[in-house]
Amino acid sequence: MKNALDFVAHIAVNVVDHPDEVRIRPLDRGNEVIFEVHVHPEDQGAIIGRGGQTANALRTFLDVIGRRDNRRYTLEIADTDEVADEAPAPIEAAAGEAEAGEDE
């Protein structure tokens, strides 16, 4: 799941104007993981893309990663104006994992 989460985070923070407000909450449902993406309200269009092209491309890549991992990955883009405060920012999460790896 880490590779899929890293992929979604990398794309999300690089297509929006407010990368510090990107939050991704993985919801593990057994064999399926739903990546709930929260972005700044002004960035909704960027993460969805024209005609949904960006979101559909992300879903296609997640499908490929999921087949390799024998899991199903789903992308949901939150349509609320609220940012998921309980989910860490992708940049913060990556920094925390890097620090944890140094301790091992």
Summary of the structure (lengths in Angstrom):
residues: 104
radius of gyration: 13.5
end to end distance: 20.5
largest distance: 45.2
contacts: 296
relative contact order: 0.23
helix: 57%
strand: 19%
